[in-house]
Amino acid sequence: MQIFKNLIRDENGATAIEYGLIAALIAVAAIAAMQSLGGSLSTTFKNVSTEVAKGSTTPTT
């Protein structure tokens, strides 16, 4: 009977599960943020690339 009481009081497994859930939530939030920023970041790099290409073909005086 003492073994069952000790198992009920043991919270190490619950703590590990909580940490796992927190890590999963952080990963989901990071993925969502990266996806929402991905389109605007791609547009910014395309604009920079276009401007650099314009600047490299224009002769300087």
N, C-alpha and C positions, 0 to 999 in steps of 0.2 A: 504494500500500500504506500509505503514511503517513496518508492520509485515513481509512482504516478503523481504524487504531490510535488516531487522535484521537477518532473517534466512540465507540470502546469505552471510552476513558478519560473521556469527557465525562459528568459526572453531573448536569448541570443538569436534564435531563428527568426523571430518577429522583427528584430532590429535589422537583420540582413535583408529581409524582404522589403522593409521600409526603405532602406538605402537603394535597393534595386529599383523600386518604384520611382524614387526621386530621380535617379540617374536616367530612367526611361523617359520621364516627363521632361527633363532638361534636354535630352536628345531630340524629342519630338518638337520642342520649342525651337531648338537650333535649326532643325531641318525646315520648319515652317518659315523662320526668319530668312534663311538662305534662299529659299524658293521665291519669297516675295521680293527680295532684293536682287535676285539673279537677273531679271529682265531689265531693270533700270541700270544695273552695273554693265550689262552687255551693251546697252545703248550708249552709255558713257564711253566705253572703250572704242566703240565704232566711231563716235564723234571725234575722239582724240586721234584715232588712226587716220581719219579723213583729213583732219587739220594738219597732221604731220606730213601726210602725202602732199597736200597743197603747198606746204612750206618747203618741202624738199625739191619741188619742181620749179618754184619761183626763184629766179636769179636775184641775188642780192647786189645792191649797188653801193 
